Amino acid sequence: MTKFIAVILLVTCQFAFSNDMVWSKTGHRTTGEIAEQHLSRKARKAIDKLLSGESLATVSTFADEIKADKQFRKFSAWHYLNFPSDKEYIDVEPSKYGDLIIGIEKCVSIIKDKESSKTDKIFYLKMLVHLVGDLHQPMHVGRLEDKGGNDIQVQWFKEGSNLHRVWDSNMIDDYGLSYTELTASLPRLTKKQKKSIQQGTIYDWVEESQDVANKIYSSVATGDKLRYRYSYDWWGTVEVQLQKGGLRLAKILNDLYK
């Protein structure tokens, strides 16, 4: 094993058990709500049957909720994808613990498989809803060496935080809206804009999130005191990422249930 791969595995192990890696509940539920609004009739019917009427917003936090149970610890690494900012995903040796892309692809394959049990399809559908949301939180596709911004300590309104947490929860939670209110407040998109967002592959979306992450890194330095101005400058990006996550989740689900 090369030294580079060993570093990846070591950091993966360390980060897999970190608590600072959850797009806030409001963020995930917003992504789920957006997706729900853009499901095809066939997808909506199939999903409603599987989830017994639970909404995508409701199940969107499932993958975080199960972290407290040791039997699900093997899924921890699915929540993120950390690799050097000057590399592409295909250039990095995949972690044996998995990552966001491996997780999403596994979920899709199990849901598509006619031989999969209903129990498995329900579990991996819930996981998929969450993971697509995580993919669009840019710091979940951040740099390897700082664990997606977890090691960049900053202050958020005089309280200790880190760059990852600022993007996971500080900005969204401090905005003070419920997920339905946040969904309703997002910019209106035309059909053409929505279709454009849904283009590409999961690999394209990873590179896009990585590009956003690189810009975020350049916006702060360790020890910075972040307040209203930071939220003002970056809230538009939060909105864009939430919309992209929801629309792309809908695209994946619609394709699954054609």
Residue pairs with C-beta under 8 A, 6 or more apart in sequence:
1 9
2 93
4 93
5 93
7 144
8 83
8 92
8 93
8 95
8 144
9 95
9 96
9 97
11 82
11 144
11 145
11 147
12 77
12 82
12 95
12 97
12 99
13 97
14 147
15 21
15 77
15 80
15 82
15 147
15 148
15 150
16 73
16 76
16 77
16 97
17 73
17 76
18 147
18 150
20 150
20 162
20 164
20 165
20 168
21 79
21 80
21 140
21 148
21 150
21 164
21 168
22 28
22 64
22 79
22 168
22 169
23 31
23 133
23 134
23 136
23 137
23 140
23 168
23 169
24 168
24 169
24 172
24 173
25 61
25 64
25 179
26 172
26 173
26 177
26 178
26 179
26 182
27 133
27 137
27 168
27 169
27 172
27 238
27 242
28 57
28 60
28 61
28 64
28 129
28 130
28 133
29 57
29 58
29 60
29 61
29 179
30 57
30 179
30 182
30 183
30 186
30 242
30 246
31 60
31 129
31 132
31 133
31 136
31 242
31 245
31 246
31 249
32 55
32 56
32 57
32 58
32 59
32 60
32 129
32 133
32 179
32 246
32 249
33 55
33 56
33 57
33 179
33 180
33 183
33 246
34 183
34 186
34 242
34 243
34 245
34 246
34 247
34 249
34 250
35 56
35 129
35 246
35 247
35 249
35 250
35 253
36 44
36 55
36 56
36 57
36 250
37 183
37 246
37 250
38 194
38 246
38 247
38 250
38 254
39 47
39 250
39 253
39 254
40 254
40 257
40 258
42 254
42 257
42 258
43 250
43 253
43 254
43 256
43 257
46 257
47 56
47 125
47 253
47 257
50 118
50 121
50 122
50 125
51 59
51 122
51 125
51 126
56 129
56 249
57 179
59 125
59 126
59 129
59 130
60 129
60 130
60 133
61 130
62 126
62 127
62 129
62 130
63 75
63 78
63 79
63 126
63 127
63 130
63 131
64 130
66 72
66 75
67 73
67 76
74 97
74 98
75 98
75 103
75 127
76 97
77 95
77 97
77 98
77 99
77 103
78 98
78 99
78 100
78 102
78 103
78 127
78 131
79 100
79 103
79 130
79 131
79 134
79 140
80 99
80 100
80 134
80 140
80 141
80 142
80 148
81 89
81 99
81 100
81 101
81 135
81 140
81 141
81 206
82 141
82 142
82 143
82 144
82 147
82 148
83 89
83 92
83 143
83 144
84 92
84 143
84 144
84 145
85 143
85 210
85 213
85 214
85 217
88 207
89 101
89 203
89 206
89 207
90 203
94 102
98 106
100 131
100 134
100 135
100 140
100 141
100 206
101 202
101 203
101 206
103 127
103 131
104 128
104 131
104 132
104 135
104 202
105 202
106 124
107 124
107 125
107 127
107 128
107 131
108 128
108 252
108 256
110 116
110 120
110 121
110 124
111 121
111 124
111 125
111 128
111 256
112 256
116 124
128 249
128 252
128 253
129 249
132 245
132 248
132 249
132 252
133 245
133 249
134 140
135 141
135 202
135 205
135 206
135 209
135 245
136 205
136 209
136 241
136 242
136 244
136 245
136 248
137 167
137 168
137 209
137 241
138 167
138 209
138 210
138 212
138 213
138 216
138 237
138 241
139 148
139 149
139 163
139 164
139 167
139 168
139 213
139 216
140 148
140 209
141 148
141 206
141 209
141 210
141 213
142 148
142 149
142 164
142 210
142 213
142 216
142 217
143 149
143 213
143 217
145 151
146 152
146 163
147 164
148 164
148 213
149 162
149 163
149 164
149 166
149 167
149 213
149 216
149 217
150 162
150 163
150 164
150 165
151 162
152 162
152 163
152 164
152 217
152 220
152 222
153 160
153 161
153 162
153 222
153 223
154 161
154 162
154 163
154 166
154 220
154 222
154 223
154 224
154 225
154 226
155 161
155 223
155 224
155 225
155 226
156 165
156 166
156 170
156 226
156 227
157 174
157 226
157 227
158 225
161 170
161 226
163 216
163 217
163 220
166 226
166 230
167 216
167 238
171 230
171 231
171 234
171 235
171 238
172 182
172 238
174 231
175 182
175 231
175 235
177 185
182 242
186 239
186 242
186 243
187 239
187 243
189 197
189 243
194 247
197 243
197 244
197 247
197 248
198 247
198 248
198 250
198 251
200 208
205 244
205 248
209 241
212 237
212 241
216 234
216 237
219 230
219 233
219 234
220 226
220 230
